[in-house]
Amino acid sequence: MRSVSIVGIGQTPVGELWDLSARHLAYQAISSALAEAGVEQADALFVGNMLSGNLLDQEHLGALVADFCGLHGIETAKVEAACASGAAALRVGAMAVASGFHDIVIVAGLEKMTDTVGKDTTAGLATAADAEYEALHGVSFVGLNALIMQRYMYEYDVPLDAFAGFSINAHRNGANNPKAMFQDAITLDDYVRAPVIATPINIMDSSPVCDGAAALILAPTEWAHRFTTNHHRGAVRILASASANDTLAVHDRRDPLFLQAAQISSQKALRQAGVALEDLDLFELHDAFTIMTALSLESNGFARRGEGWRMAQESEIGLNGRLPISTMGGLKSRGHPVGATGVYQIVECVQQLTGTAGANQIPQARLAMAQNIGGSGATIVTHILGS
């Protein structure tokens, strides 16, 4: 197996981008990444996306994007794993290069969520849950997370405002990210006063519905110097790529307050990379809801059960903390265009590891972990990157 490196990145701003179609968003991200790597053609394109069929009436997305980007005669495919589609696409691309099947691979994440009315978008997101035993009974995706959060608060006797620190941290970091949807810091008062959308989840607990696209160029590490001479950003190695699954429905899990797939995939990734949790300089986790932030920290072993929220209260997750998270705003502030999120996470890790994260730069960042969650924890993909 060959070592694989990321030699170019591209991303669009995240937001309600009504003037841009899905193909235009993909083109902007991919063309930026190709230009940074100094290449015009690739062997394959893998597009992470969840909702194009439901919301845009458009499948066959790999071929559509490749055609619009002028990439002809190559392998193309859409990769779908609910909200983990972006990281799943990266895993497919990394395996293609590592195996020697392809040399230059484009991985893109793409989602267009704001061209439909709220009920249709909500119904689309609900397809990440069990259609027969969850969605059929009217449980929205926000509703599922609200039930998990309610149980967590009861089980561990945690007050609602204990989760505020996660949102405050994300917005503080997003304020310095020109690509973020929300570029304003928030206060504890903002959190407490926020409207409730599914008890106990309020607007400040939840990531937004939005549009965006991000892209990566992958190549064998031994070739990386050929591409990084075109820009000031160095190559970043993919040290590990791992994926694990859990039950699709929350009620089928042995413990609904523990993300078993997170634990399994991160342990696999740590073994592959030959590193330990304490070696990591940052963790881009899947903070779609503040409860998922707490569960991610706990399930991956950074905090004890029921105490993940304390890491925010004790300033351990800030840019200068023990474990910086959501360093460019995370899903909460940068935004969560679901199929693209996993690729945005990797783009931001590359920025940190190459010293190009601007005001949010973590000093001497050398090792980053990114974890992308599909559904309520049924698919979890973990990558570890090294400078």
C-alpha positions in Angstrom: 0.0 0.0 0.0 1.3 3.5 -0.9 1.3 6.4 1.4 -1.3 9.1 0.3 -1.0 12.8 0.6 -3.3 15.8 0.1 -1.6 18.2 -2.3 -4.4 20.7 -3.0 -7.6 22.0 -1.3 -10.5 24.1 -2.3 -13.7 25.3 -0.7 -16.6 27.6 -1.3 -18.1 29.9 1.4 -20.9 28.1 3.3 -24.3 29.7 3.4 -27.7 30.1 1.7 -26.2 30.3 -1.8 -29.3 30.6 -3.9 -27.5 32.1 -6.9 -25.3 29.0 -7.3 -26.4 25.6 -8.5 -24.9 22.4 -7.1 -22.7 22.0 -10.2 -21.5 25.5 -9.9 -20.6 25.0 -6.3 -18.7 21.8 -7.1 -16.9 23.6 -10.0 -15.7 26.4 -7.7 -14.3 24.0 -5.1 -12.7 21.6 -7.5 -11.2 24.2 -9.8 -9.6 25.9 -6.8 -8.1 22.6 -5.6 -6.8 21.7 -9.0 -5.3 25.1 -9.4 -3.5 24.9 -6.1 -2.1 21.5 -7.0 -1.2 22.7 -10.4 -2.9 19.9 -12.3 -5.6 19.9 -14.9 -6.7 16.3 -15.1 -7.2 13.4 -12.6 -7.8 9.7 -12.8 -11.0 9.7 -10.7 -13.5 11.9 -9.0 -15.5 10.8 -5.9 -18.3 13.1 -4.7 -19.7 12.9 -1.2 -23.3 13.8 -1.2 -26.5 12.9 0.7 -29.5 14.8 -0.6 -29.2 15.4 -4.3 -31.8 12.8 -5.2 -34.2 13.9 -2.6 -33.9 17.7 -2.9 -32.6 18.3 -6.4 -34.1 15.3 -8.3 -30.5 14.7 -9.4 -28.6 11.5 -9.0 -25.6 10.3 -11.1 -23.8 13.2 -9.4 -20.3 12.0 -10.1 -20.8 12.1 -13.9 -22.6 15.5 -13.7 -19.9 17.2 -11.7 -17.1 15.7 -13.8 -18.7 16.7 -17.0 -19.3 20.3 -15.8 -15.7 20.5 -14.6 -14.4 19.3 -18.0 -13.1 16.0 -16.5 -13.8 13.5 -19.2 -13.0 9.8 -19.6 -12.3 9.3 -15.9 -13.9 7.1 -13.1 -16.6 9.0 -11.3 -19.0 8.1 -8.5 -21.2 9.6 -5.9 -20.5 8.3 -2.4 -23.4 8.3 0.2 -23.2 7.7 3.9 -25.7 10.2 5.2 -23.9 13.1 6.9 -20.7 11.1 6.8 -20.7 11.1 2.9 -17.8 13.5 2.7 -15.4 11.5 4.8 -16.6 8.3 3.1 -15.7 9.7 -0.2 -12.3 10.6 1.1 -11.8 7.1 2.3 -12.7 5.7 -1.1 -10.3 8.1 -2.8 -7.5 7.4 -0.3 -7.9 3.6 -0.9 -7.8 4.1 -4.7 -4.5 5.9 -4.5 -3.0 3.7 -1.8 -3.9 0.6 -3.8 -2.3 1.9 -7.0 -5.5 1.8 -9.0 -5.2 5.6 -9.4 -2.5 8.1 -9.0 -4.4 11.5 -8.9 -7.8 11.5 -7.3 -10.2 14.3 -6.7 -12.5 14.0 -3.6 -15.3 16.5 -3.4 -18.1 17.1 -0.9 -21.2 18.8 -2.2 -24.6 19.7 -0.8 -27.4 22.1 -1.8 -30.0 22.3 0.9 -31.6 25.7 0.8 -33.5 25.5 -2.6 -36.3 23.5 -1.0 -38.9 24.5 1.7 -38.2 23.5 5.3 -40.5 20.4 5.4 -38.8 18.9 2.4 -35.3 19.5 3.7 -36.4 18.0 7.1 -37.9 15.0 5.4 -34.6 14.5 3.4 -32.5 14.7 6.5 -34.8 12.1 8.1 -33.7 9.5 5.5 -30.5 9.2 7.6 -32.6 7.5 10.3 -34.5 4.2 10.1 -37.4 4.8 7.7 -39.7 2.1 9.1 -39.0 2.4 12.8 -38.1 6.0 13.3 -39.0 8.4 10.5 -42.3 6.6 9.8 -43.5 7.6 13.3 -42.8 11.2 12.7 -39.4 11.5 14.5 -37.4 14.2 12.7 -33.6 14.1 12.8 -33.6 17.1 15.2 -36.2 15.2 17.3 -33.9 12.1 17.6 -31.0 14.3 18.8 -33.4 16.0 21.2 -34.4 12.7 22.7 -30.7 11.7 23.1 -29.9 15.1 24.7 -32.9 14.8 27.1 -31.8 11.3 28.2 -28.2 12.6 28.7 -29.4 15.5 30.9 -31.5 13.2 33.0 -28.9 10.4 33.3 -26.0 12.6 34.3 -28.0 15.4 36.0 -26.7 18.0 33.6 -28.3 21.5 33.2 -29.1 22.8 29.7 -26.7 25.7 29.9 -23.8 23.2 30.4 -23.8 22.8 26.6 -23.4 26.5 25.9 -19.6 26.4 25.9 -19.6 24.2 22.8 -21.6 26.8 20.8 -19.6 29.8 22.2 -16.3 28.1 21.2 -17.5 27.3 17.7 -18.8 30.8 17.0 -15.7 32.4 18.5 -13.6 30.5 16.0 -16.0 30.9 13.1 -15.8 34.7 13.5 -12.3 34.5 12.1 -13.2 32.1 9.2 -14.1 34.0 6.0 -15.8 30.8 4.6 -18.1 30.4 7.6 -21.8 30.9 7.4 -21.9 32.6 10.8 -19.0 35.0 11.5 -20.3 36.5 14.8 -19.3 35.5 18.3 -22.1 34.7 20.8 -22.4 34.9 24.6 -24.0 32.8 27.2 -26.9 35.1 27.2 -27.4 34.6 23.5 -27.4 30.8 24.1 -29.9 30.9 27.0 -32.3 33.2 25.1 -32.2 31.2 21.8 -35.6 29.8 20.6 -36.2 26.1 21.2 -36.7 24.0 18.1 -37.1 20.5 19.7 -37.0 20.4 23.5 -34.3 20.7 24.9 -32.4 21.6 21.7 -32.4 25.3 20.8 -31.1 27.2 17.7 -27.7 27.6 19.3 -27.4 23.8 19.9 -28.0 23.1 16.3 -26.0 23.5 13.1 -27.7 25.3 10.2 -29.2 24.1 6.9 -26.9 25.5 4.2 -25.1 25.0 0.9 -21.4 24.4 0.2 -18.7 22.4 -1.6 -15.1 21.5 -0.7 -12.5 19.5 -2.6 -9.2 17.7 -2.1 -6.5 16.5 -4.5 -4.9 13.2 -3.5 -1.6 11.8 -4.8 1.0 9.3 -3.7 3.2 10.8 -1.0 6.3 10.1 -3.0 4.9 12.4 -5.7 3.8 15.2 -3.4 6.8 17.4 -4.1 5.7 17.7 -7.8 2.6 19.5 -6.7 3.4 21.6 -3.7 6.0 23.6 -5.5 3.0 25.3 -7.1 1.9 26.9 -3.8 3.2 27.8 -0.4 1.1 25.2 1.4 3.0 21.9 2.0 1.5 18.5 1.5 -0.3 16.7 4.3 -0.2 12.9 4.7 -3.2 10.8 5.4 -1.8 8.7 8.3 -5.0 6.7 8.9 -8.5 6.2 7.5 -11.0 4.1 9.4 -14.8 3.5 9.4 -17.2 1.7 11.7 -20.9 1.2 11.9 -23.6 0.9 14.6 -27.3 0.2 14.6 -29.2 2.6 12.3 -32.0 3.1 14.9 -31.1 4.7 18.2 -33.5 2.4 20.1 -31.6 -0.7 18.9 -28.4 0.4 20.6 -27.1 -1.2 23.7 -26.4 2.3 25.0 -27.9 5.3 23.2 -25.5 7.7 25.1 -22.4 6.1 23.7 -21.1 6.3 20.1 -19.6 2.8 19.7 -18.7 3.5 16.0 -16.8 6.5 17.1 -14.7 4.5 19.6 -14.1 1.7 17.1 -13.1 3.9 14.1 -10.9 6.2 16.2 -9.1 3.2 17.8 -8.6 1.7 14.4 -7.2 5.0 13.1 -4.9 5.5 16.1 -3.4 2.1 15.5 -2.9 2.7 11.8 -1.2 6.0 12.5 0.8 4.6 15.4 -0.2 7.5 17.7 -2.1 8.0 20.9 -5.0 10.4 21.8 -2.6 12.6 23.7 -0.5 13.1 20.6 -3.3 14.9 18.7 -3.0 18.7 18.3 -6.6 19.2 17.3 -9.8 17.3 16.7 -12.4 18.3 14.1 -15.5 16.6 15.5 -19.0 16.4 14.2 -20.8 19.1 16.2 -24.1 18.9 14.3 -25.7 19.3 17.7 -24.1 20.1 21.0 -25.1 16.7 22.4 -23.1 15.1 19.6 -20.1 17.1 20.7 -20.3 15.8 24.3 -20.9 12.2 23.1 -18.0 12.4 20.6 -15.5 13.7 23.3 -16.7 10.9 25.7 -16.9 8.1 23.2 -13.4 8.8 21.8 -11.9 8.8 25.3 -11.1 12.5 25.7 -13.6 12.8 28.6 -15.3 10.5 31.1 -18.9 9.5 30.5 -21.3 12.4 31.4 -18.5 14.9 31.7 -17.7 15.9 28.1 -19.4 19.2 28.6 -16.9 20.1 31.3 -14.2 20.4 28.7 -15.9 23.5 27.4 -16.5 24.9 30.8 -12.9 24.4 31.8 -11.6 26.0 28.5 -10.0 22.8 27.3 -11.4 23.0 23.8 -10.3 26.5 22.7 -7.5 27.2 20.3 -5.0 27.3 23.2 -6.7 24.4 25.2 -5.7 20.8 25.7 -7.8 19.7 22.7 -8.8 22.4 20.3 -12.1 21.5 18.5 -14.2 23.2 15.8 -11.1 25.3 15.1 -12.6 27.1 12.1 -16.2 27.2 13.5 -17.2 23.6 13.2 -20.6 22.5 11.9 -22.3 25.0 14.2 -20.6 28.2 12.9 -19.0 27.3 9.6 -22.1 25.4 8.7 -23.2 21.8 7.9 -23.8 21.2 4.2 -24.2 17.6 5.1 -22.5 15.7 2.3 -19.7 18.2 2.1 -19.0 18.5 5.9 -16.5 15.7 6.1 -14.4 17.3 3.3 -14.6 20.8 4.9 -13.2 19.2 8.1 -10.2 17.8 6.2 -9.6 21.1 4.4 -9.5 22.8 7.8 -7.1 20.2 9.2 -4.9 20.8 6.2 -4.9 24.6 6.9 -3.9 23.9 10.5 -1.2 21.5 9.6 0.3 23.8 7.0 0.2 26.9 9.1 -2.3 28.6 6.9 -5.3 28.8 9.3 -4.9 32.6 9.8 -6.1 34.0 13.1 -7.2 30.6 14.2 -3.8 28.9 13.7 -2.9 26.4 16.4 0.9 26.9 17.1 3.0 24.0 15.8 0.1 21.8 14.9 1.5 18.5 13.5 -1.2 15.9 14.1 -5.0 16.3 13.5 -7.9 13.9 13.8 -11.2 14.5 11.9 -14.4 12.5 12.6 -17.5 12.6 10.4 -20.8 11.1 11.7 -23.6 9.7 9.5 -27.1 9.7 10.9 -27.3 9.6 14.7 -24.1 7.5 14.9 -24.7 4.6 12.5 -21.7 5.4 10.3 -18.6 7.1 11.7 -15.5 7.8 9.6 -12.2 8.9 11.3 -9.1 10.2 9.6 -5.8 11.2 11.1 -3.6 13.6 9.2 0.1 14.5 9.7 2.1 17.5 8.5 
